[in-house]
Amino acid sequence: MENQYRSIKSMKEVPEQIRKIRRQYLRYQQAEVVYSLSHKKLLELASDAGAIYRMDSTVLINKDIFDQYLERFHEPATKKTSPDASVERSGAQKNKKKTSNRKGADDGR
C-alpha cells in the first residue's frame, strides 16, 4: 500500500518533465499544420521573428521564439452587441417598412 502514494515532490516534477519533452523546434511542414499558415507566410513571419535555424538542408523553427513573436499580433477583445439586440433592431426596421408601405397604400385610396 505504501507504493500507491507518490510524494508531492515527484508530482511537482511532472510539469517540468513535460516542458522538456515538448518539442522546441518544428520543421516547416509541422509548423504549417500547427499554426495553420501557408508555407510562404510562415517563412516570412518566422524570418521576421528570428526563429529560423538552418542546418544543411534542414530548416527548423524555434517554437518559443515564434510564439512570442506572434503575440505581437494579438488583438484585444472588442465589445459586441448581443445577437438578440440585433434581431430586435432588424425586426423593428421590418415593422417600420411594413407600416410605411401601408401608409402609401392608404394615401392612394
N, C-alpha and C positions, 0 to 999 in steps of 0.2 A: 504494500500500500504506500509506502514511503516514496516509491519511484513514480507514482502517478502525479505528484505535485512538482511543479518546477519553481525554481527560485525567481523572485522578481527581477533579479539581475539579468538572468537569461532572457526574460520576456522583454526587457528594455533593449537588448541587443538585436532583437529581430528586425525592427525598422532600420537599424544601421546596416544590417546584413543585406536587406532588400535594396537599399540605396547602392550598395556595392555591386549587386547582381544586375541592377537595371542598366540598360545599355546607355553608355555615354556618347557613343558615336554611331551614326547611322550612315548607310550608303545612300546614294541618291534615290534609288528605287524604293528603299524603305521609307525615306523621308517624304517622298511624294505621296505615299499612302498615308503615313501618319498625319501629315499636315494638309492633305487634300489640295495640293498645289501642283501646277504644271511644272514640267522639268525646267523650262525657261525661267519662270517666275521664281522657282525655288533656287536656281543658280544665282539669280540676281540678288535676292534677299540674303542668302547665305554669304555671298561675297561681300555685300554691304555690312553684314554683321561681323565679318571676320571669323566666321565659324568653319571655314573650309580647310581641310588637311589633305594634301596631295602626296601620295607615295606611289611612284611609278605610274601605273595605270589605274590605281585605286583612288577614289575620292571619297572622303569621309566628311560628315558634318557633325560638329560638336553640338549635341542636343541642348546642353545647358546654356551655351552662349547664344544659340539661335532662339531658344525660348525667351531669354532675357531681351533680346533684340525685338522679338515680336510683341512684347508687352508695350513697346512704344506706340503701337498702332491701336491699342485698346481704347475703345470709346466708352465713356461712362453711360449709364442707363439714362434714358430720356423718359420724361413723364408722358404717358399716353392716356387718352381718354378711354373710358371703358367701352367695350363693344355695345353694351346696352344703350349708352348715351347716343352713340352714332345711329343706332337703329331708331331710337325715339326721334332724333332730328330728321332723319330721312322720311320717317312716317309723317311727321308734321309737314314737311315740304310737299309730300304727295297730297296731303289733305288740302293744302293751300292751292295746289294746281287744280284739284277737282272742284273746289268752290269757285275759283276764278273762271273755270270753263262753264260752270253752271250760270254764273252771273252774265257771261257773254251770251249764253243761250236765252236767258231770261230777258235781256235787253232787246233782243231781236224780235220778240213777240209783239 
